[in-house]
Amino acid sequence: MKKVFTILILMFGCIVLSGQPYQVGDLYTAPDGSQGIVYFIHPNGSGGWVVALNDVSTGCAWGDASSDVAGLGNQNTSHYAVLMTDTSGYANTMAIRTHQNNNTNYAAGKVDFANGWCLPSPAQLRMFSAQWPRISSAMTAAGGTGLASTKYWTSAEHSSNNAWIFYFGPQNSLHGGASYESKSSSCRVRAVLSFVYDSGNPVVNYQWSNGATTPDITVTPSQTTTYTVTVSTSGGGSDTAQHTVVVNMPSSSEFSVTSETPYTWNGVTYNESGDYTQTFTAANGCDSVVTLHLTVNIAPDVAITATDDTICVGEDVNLQAVLLNEEAFSYVSPIAIGDILCTDGSTVKPSDWPVAGKTAYGIVFYVDNTGEHGWAMHLQDQGTSVKWTPSGQYADVPALTNYATARGAMTDLDGYNNTLIIRNAGSATQYPAAYVVDFANGWYLPTAAQLRLLFSELLPINSSLAVVGVAQFPLDSPFYYWSSTENDASKVWNVRHDGDMYNSGKYSSYRVRGVRNF
């Protein structure tokens, strides 16, 4: 006789949220009263990014030409990789401001850094650009202004002489491209802000050894003093860090603590959430199978940054608590970007793959505000050298809207209807790009706006493609993809996989990657 027992063990070290108060397009009000529009929600629900309602500068320099920023690695590799991977706008801004002594004449000095606003990284601006069709009306409704058709500074350094910019124009061709400019050039600045949430309430509590409860403090010690901050979350997790300010001594000390919560059961240590079983022999000689339902959460990892470690008596030093691990704030969405779409219509988290009886069909790249529906891309290209129409067969597709400008094309979001119109207008010989997708099973040629959203999520998408064992998108070379968004009788919008848009002749040969609704 076998006896099976199930025990439930929960380990708490962070916030596990049951709902999310913010969605893309919402107006966000920061604790200091400043406002912006939410344009990105992290796939794990931990929070997201907010873009300011207005530019903080209509033209300023990035910094001194030929002055390399200490602590900020030069991003002088392929701009495709820079545009897709650098999301560290806050850390970048901190390094730049420290190097420039918070010079307010420069781009990083224009943002309200004390209240969390930063000079965005290239990937943060790329995501903002991709979401612009969804948030432009919200920006206007909140009294904000749109993007100028010009260059905006990012917080990424290209070299000692140059810094990366993001180009929101011109409107009739390229839109949303990355390049670099001399640091002395004049470009605009639009700030962004990161946030975390817990059903709309503050999720982080700060307790300094001097009694302060804010993320950063300014102190004027008269002797060498060690300051301690304890950061706790409403879910019960906490972490403590110390920093010693040395007065009149040329040395400094910094100490950070990483909190991990593995669980050891009968000599076996488990580091991840999951169901685990062990078999024992009961007193009556029968097998006793015990199942452990384990949830392992991560406590916040905090460190302290300082404007200076050594000061003179009477001088100020600013200390700031910095959270190092966003995964300490977890929210499991029903469906999230990077989830694996299966042939039976279900979705599976990449961490749970493979699942018996499930076959991968696509990767989720967009989830609407219901959290249950969105778009998924096919696991593979349907062609790597496909013409939209053959040479000499140009024609304006009847009933298919023409978009003369890139910003207009960014509002086209109905790839299914576009593909239906194109296919109804002619055969596979006339419109090969619209026919290589498996339209009968729901796959269609995406619009330019859908492709830009897809390519703005390449990092989680590539991670999921690796999980299911298919080829990933390259980060070091350009791929161009057809959209179903028509420019005019002879041209169609295509999108490079770093997000740049072009209007190209229909006879050109580009890749096709189908998407579908779910």
C-alpha positions in Angstrom: 0.0 0.0 0.0 1.4 3.4 -1.0 0.5 6.6 0.7 0.8 9.9 -1.1 1.0 13.1 0.9 1.1 16.6 -0.6 2.5 19.5 1.4 2.5 23.1 0.4 5.6 25.2 1.2 5.7 28.9 0.3 8.8 31.0 0.7 8.3 34.7 0.8 11.0 37.2 -0.2 9.4 39.6 -2.6 6.0 40.8 -3.9 3.8 38.4 -5.8 1.2 40.7 -7.4 -2.3 39.6 -8.4 -3.0 42.6 -10.6 -1.4 45.5 -12.4 -2.6 49.0 -12.0 -0.9 50.5 -15.1 -1.3 49.7 -18.8 0.4 51.1 -21.9 -1.1 54.5 -22.6 -2.0 55.3 -19.0 -1.1 58.6 -17.5 1.4 58.0 -14.7 1.9 60.5 -11.8 5.1 60.2 -10.0 5.4 60.8 -6.2 6.8 64.3 -6.9 3.8 65.2 -9.0 5.6 64.9 -12.4 3.7 63.0 -15.1 4.2 60.9 -18.1 2.7 58.2 -20.3 3.3 54.5 -19.7 4.8 53.0 -22.8 6.3 49.7 -21.7 5.4 47.1 -19.1 8.0 44.5 -18.2 7.0 41.0 -19.3 7.2 39.8 -15.7 4.9 42.6 -14.6 7.5 44.2 -12.3 6.7 47.7 -13.6 7.8 49.5 -16.7 8.8 52.8 -18.3 7.2 56.2 -18.6 8.0 58.9 -21.1 7.8 62.5 -20.1 4.9 64.6 -21.6 7.3 67.2 -23.1 10.9 67.5 -24.2 13.2 68.8 -21.4 15.4 70.5 -24.0 14.8 71.5 -27.6 18.5 71.6 -28.3 21.6 71.0 -26.2 25.0 69.3 -26.4 25.6 65.8 -24.9 28.9 66.8 -23.3 32.5 67.9 -24.0 33.9 66.5 -27.2 36.9 64.2 -26.7 35.9 63.6 -23.0 35.4 59.9 -22.3 32.9 59.2 -19.5 34.4 57.1 -16.8 32.3 54.0 -16.0 30.3 54.2 -19.2 31.5 51.6 -21.8 31.8 52.9 -25.3 29.2 51.3 -27.6 31.1 51.6 -30.9 30.0 48.2 -32.3 27.3 47.6 -34.8 24.4 50.0 -34.1 22.0 47.1 -34.5 23.3 45.5 -31.2 23.4 48.9 -29.4 19.8 49.7 -30.4 18.5 46.3 -29.3 20.4 45.7 -26.1 21.1 48.8 -24.1 18.2 49.5 -21.7 20.3 50.9 -18.8 19.3 54.6 -19.1 19.3 55.3 -15.4 22.7 53.8 -14.7 24.1 55.5 -17.8 22.7 58.9 -16.7 24.2 58.5 -13.3 27.6 57.8 -14.7 27.4 60.8 -17.2 26.2 63.2 -14.5 29.0 62.2 -12.1 31.6 62.6 -14.9 30.1 66.0 -15.9 29.6 67.3 -12.3 25.8 67.5 -13.0 26.4 70.2 -15.6 22.9 71.5 -16.5 24.1 72.6 -19.9 24.4 69.1 -21.1 21.7 66.5 -21.9 22.1 64.3 -18.8 21.9 67.4 -16.6 18.7 68.5 -18.1 16.6 65.6 -16.7 15.1 65.7 -13.2 17.4 62.9 -12.0 16.7 63.5 -8.3 13.1 62.4 -8.9 14.0 59.3 -11.1 13.9 60.8 -14.6 16.8 59.8 -16.8 18.3 60.2 -20.3 16.9 57.2 -22.1 19.1 54.5 -23.5 18.8 53.6 -27.3 16.6 50.5 -26.6 14.3 52.6 -24.4 13.9 55.2 -27.1 13.4 52.4 -29.7 10.6 50.9 -27.6 9.0 54.4 -27.2 9.1 54.9 -30.9 7.5 51.6 -31.6 4.7 52.3 -29.1 4.1 55.8 -30.4 0.9 54.9 -32.4 -0.6 53.5 -29.1 0.3 56.4 -26.9 0.2 59.5 -29.1 -3.4 60.3 -28.3 -2.9 59.8 -24.6 0.1 62.2 -24.8 -2.0 64.8 -26.4 -5.0 64.3 -24.0 -2.6 64.8 -21.1 -1.5 68.1 -22.5 1.9 66.8 -23.8 3.6 67.4 -27.1 4.5 64.9 -29.7 8.0 64.0 -31.0 9.8 66.5 -33.2 11.0 65.1 -36.6 14.6 65.4 -35.6 17.4 63.9 -33.4 17.1 63.0 -29.7 20.1 62.2 -27.5 20.4 58.8 -25.8 22.5 58.0 -22.8 24.8 55.6 -24.7 28.3 56.8 -25.6 29.8 55.8 -28.9 33.4 57.1 -28.3 35.2 59.9 -26.5 34.0 62.2 -29.3 30.5 60.9 -30.1 27.3 59.8 -28.5 24.3 57.8 -29.8 21.2 59.6 -31.0 17.8 58.3 -32.1 16.3 59.9 -35.2 12.5 60.5 -35.3 12.3 61.7 -38.9 12.1 62.7 -41.7 8.5 61.7 -41.9 8.5 60.6 -45.6 11.1 57.9 -45.4 13.3 56.7 -42.5 11.7 56.8 -39.1 13.1 55.6 -35.8 16.8 55.1 -36.6 19.9 55.1 -34.5 23.2 56.9 -35.4 25.8 58.8 -33.5 26.7 62.5 -33.4 29.5 64.7 -32.1 28.9 65.3 -28.4 29.0 69.0 -29.1 26.0 68.8 -31.5 22.6 70.2 -30.6 19.9 67.6 -30.2 16.6 67.3 -28.2 16.1 65.5 -24.9 13.0 63.6 -23.8 13.3 62.0 -20.4 12.0 58.6 -19.2 11.2 57.1 -15.8 11.2 53.6 -14.5 8.5 52.4 -12.0 7.5 49.4 -10.0 4.1 48.7 -8.6 1.9 46.7 -6.2 -1.7 47.3 -7.0 -1.1 51.0 -7.2 0.6 51.3 -3.8 4.3 51.9 -3.0 6.2 48.6 -3.1 9.5 49.7 -1.7 10.3 51.1 1.8 13.6 52.7 2.7 14.9 53.0 6.2 18.3 54.7 6.7 20.3 54.5 9.9 19.8 58.2 10.4 16.0 57.9 10.3 15.4 59.0 6.7 12.9 57.1 4.6 13.6 58.4 1.1 15.6 56.6 -1.6 18.5 59.1 -1.4 19.8 61.3 1.5 22.2 64.1 1.8 24.4 64.0 4.9 27.1 66.2 6.4 29.1 64.0 8.7 31.8 65.6 11.0 33.6 62.3 11.4 33.9 59.0 9.5 30.4 57.5 9.6 28.9 54.3 8.3 25.4 54.7 6.9 23.0 51.7 6.6 19.9 51.4 4.5 17.3 48.6 4.8 15.1 48.3 1.8 11.9 46.2 2.3 8.9 45.4 0.2 5.3 45.0 1.1 5.6 41.3 0.4 8.0 40.9 3.3 11.4 40.7 1.6 14.2 43.0 2.7 17.9 43.6 2.1 20.4 45.8 3.9 23.5 47.7 2.6 26.1 49.8 4.2 28.3 52.6 3.0 31.1 54.3 5.0 31.8 58.0 4.3 35.4 58.8 5.3 36.0 62.3 6.5 39.5 63.7 5.9 40.8 60.3 4.9 41.7 59.3 1.3 39.8 56.0 1.3 36.3 54.7 0.9 34.3 51.5 1.5 31.2 50.1 -0.1 29.4 46.9 0.9 26.4 45.3 -0.7 24.3 42.3 0.2 22.7 39.8 -2.2 19.7 37.9 -0.7 19.0 34.5 -2.1 16.3 32.1 -0.9 17.0 28.6 -1.9 15.2 25.7 -0.1 17.0 22.6 1.1 14.8 19.5 1.6 16.4 16.3 2.9 19.8 17.3 1.6 18.6 18.5 -1.8 18.7 22.3 -2.5 16.1 23.8 -4.8 16.7 27.2 -6.3 13.6 27.6 -8.5 9.9 27.4 -8.1 8.3 24.1 -9.1 6.8 20.8 -8.0 9.3 18.3 -6.5 8.7 14.8 -5.1 10.6 12.5 -2.9 9.8 8.9 -1.9 10.2 7.7 1.7 9.5 4.5 3.5 6.7 4.9 6.0 6.7 3.2 9.5 4.4 0.5 8.1 6.9 -0.3 5.3 4.9 1.2 2.5 6.1 3.9 0.1 5.3 7.4 1.1 5.5 9.9 -1.9 5.7 13.5 -0.7 5.2 16.3 -3.2 6.6 19.7 -2.6 5.0 22.7 -4.2 7.7 25.2 -3.9 7.6 29.0 -4.7 11.0 30.6 -4.4 11.0 34.4 -4.6 13.9 36.8 -4.6 14.5 39.5 -2.1 15.6 42.9 -3.3 19.3 43.4 -3.9 20.4 46.9 -2.9 23.6 48.9 -3.0 24.5 52.4 -2.2 26.1 54.9 -4.6 27.7 58.1 -3.4 28.6 61.4 -5.1 31.9 61.2 -3.1 33.5 58.9 -0.6 35.9 61.4 1.0 34.9 64.9 2.0 35.9 67.7 4.2 34.1 68.7 7.4 31.0 70.8 6.4 30.7 69.4 2.9 27.7 67.5 1.6 27.6 64.1 0.1 24.6 62.5 -1.5 24.0 58.8 -0.9 21.4 56.9 -3.0 20.0 53.4 -2.5 20.0 51.6 -5.9 17.9 48.4 -6.5 20.1 46.0 -8.6 17.6 43.2 -9.4 14.2 43.9 -11.0 13.3 40.3 -10.6 12.7 40.9 -6.9 9.3 42.3 -8.1 7.4 39.5 -9.7 4.1 39.5 -11.4 3.1 36.5 -13.5 0.8 37.7 -16.3 -1.6 35.2 -17.8 0.1 35.8 -21.1 3.3 37.7 -21.5 5.8 38.8 -24.2 8.1 35.8 -25.0 5.5 33.2 -24.1 5.4 30.2 -26.5 2.2 29.9 -28.6 1.3 26.2 -29.2 -0.6 24.6 -32.0 -3.6 24.0 -29.7 -3.9 27.7 -29.1 -2.5 27.6 -25.6 0.6 29.5 -24.4 3.4 28.2 -22.2 6.0 30.1 -20.2 9.6 29.6 -21.6 10.6 28.5 -18.1 8.1 25.6 -18.3 9.1 24.4 -21.8 9.0 21.7 -23.0 5.5 20.4 -22.1 4.4 16.9 -23.0 1.8 17.0 -25.8 2.5 20.6 -26.8 4.0 21.7 -30.1 5.5 25.2 -30.4 3.8 27.4 -33.1 5.0 30.9 -32.5 6.3 33.5 -30.0 4.1 36.2 -28.3 5.4 39.7 -29.1 2.4 41.8 -28.1 -0.3 41.5 -25.4 -3.1 43.9 -25.3 -4.4 45.5 -22.1 -6.8 42.6 -21.4 -3.7 40.4 -20.8 -5.3 37.6 -22.7 -5.1 38.5 -26.4 -2.5 39.9 -28.7 -0.1 38.9 -31.6 2.4 36.1 -32.0 5.1 35.8 -34.7 5.9 32.5 -36.6 8.9 30.6 -35.4 10.6 30.9 -38.8 10.7 33.1 -41.9 8.4 32.1 -44.7 10.9 33.4 -47.2 14.3 35.1 -47.2 14.1 36.6 -50.7 10.5 37.4 -51.6 9.1 40.1 -53.9 6.0 42.0 -52.9 5.1 42.1 -56.6 7.2 41.0 -59.6 8.9 43.6 -61.7 6.7 45.4 -64.1 3.5 44.5 -62.4 3.0 47.6 -60.2 -0.5 48.5 -59.3 -2.3 50.2 -56.5 -4.1 47.5 -54.5 -7.8 48.3 -54.5 -9.2 49.1 -51.1 -5.8 49.0 -49.4 -5.0 52.3 -47.7 -1.9 54.1 -48.9 0.4 55.7 -46.2 2.6 58.4 -47.6 4.6 59.0 -44.5 6.4 56.8 -42.0 4.4 58.3 -39.1 1.2 57.6 -40.9 2.3 54.0 -41.6 2.9 53.6 -37.9 -0.8 53.8 -37.3 -1.6 50.8 -39.5 -2.2 47.8 -37.2 -4.5 45.5 -39.1 -2.2 43.1 -40.9 -4.9 40.4 -41.2 -7.3 42.7 -43.1 -4.5 44.0 -45.3 -3.4 40.5 -46.2 -7.0 39.6 -47.0 -7.4 42.6 -49.3 -4.1 41.9 -51.1 -4.9 38.2 -51.6 -8.3 39.1 -53.0 -6.7 41.5 -55.4 -4.7 38.8 -57.2 -2.9 35.5 -57.3 0.3 34.2 -55.7 2.1 35.2 -58.9 1.0 38.8 -58.6 1.5 39.1 -54.8 4.0 36.5 -53.6 4.7 38.1 -50.2 1.0 37.9 -49.1 0.8 34.3 -50.3 3.8 32.7 -48.7 2.2 33.0 -45.2 -0.2 30.3 -44.1 -3.3 32.5 -44.3 -5.7 29.6 -44.1 -4.5 28.8 -40.6 -4.5 32.5 -39.4 -1.0 33.7 -40.3 -0.8 36.9 -42.2 1.7 39.5 -43.5 2.2 42.0 -40.6 1.8 45.8 -40.9 4.8 48.1 -40.5 3.6 49.1 -37.1 3.3 45.4 -36.0 6.8 44.7 -37.2 8.2 47.6 -35.3 6.5 46.3 -32.1 7.9 42.8 -32.8 11.4 44.0 -33.3 11.3 46.2 -30.2 11.0 42.9 -28.2 13.8 41.0 -29.8 15.7 40.1 -26.6 12.8 38.1 -24.9 11.8 36.8 -28.4 15.4 35.5 -29.1 15.5 33.9 -25.6 12.3 32.0 -26.3 13.4 31.0 -29.8 16.5 29.5 -28.2 14.3 27.6 -25.7 12.3 25.9 -28.5 15.4 25.3 -30.5 15.0 27.4 -33.6 17.2 30.1 -35.2 17.3 33.5 -33.4 17.4 37.0 -35.0 21.0 38.2 -35.4 22.0 41.3 -33.4 25.0 42.2 -35.5 23.7 42.4 -39.1 20.6 43.9 -40.8 17.5 41.9 -41.9 14.8 43.6 -43.8 11.1 42.4 -43.7 8.1 43.1 -45.9 5.0 44.6 -44.3 1.5 44.7 -45.7 1.4 48.5 -45.4 1.4 50.1 -48.9 3.1 53.4 -49.6 1.8 53.9 -53.2 1.3 52.1 -56.4 5.0 51.2 -56.7 6.3 51.1 -53.1 5.6 49.3 -49.8 6.9 50.0 -46.3 9.5 47.5 -45.1 11.1 47.4 -41.7 14.7 46.5 -40.8 14.9 44.4 -37.6 16.3 47.2 -35.6 13.1 49.1 -36.2 14.1 51.4 -39.1 11.3 51.9 -41.7 11.8 52.3 -45.5 9.5 52.7 -48.5 10.9 50.4 -51.1 10.0 49.3 -54.6 7.6 46.4 -54.7 10.0 44.4 -56.9 12.6 44.3 -54.1 13.4 41.1 -52.4 13.1 40.9 -48.6 12.2 38.5 -45.9 8.7 37.5 -44.8 7.8 36.5 -41.2 4.1 35.8 -40.6 2.2 36.8 -37.5 -1.2 35.9 -36.1 -3.8 37.0 -33.6 -4.5 35.0 -30.5 
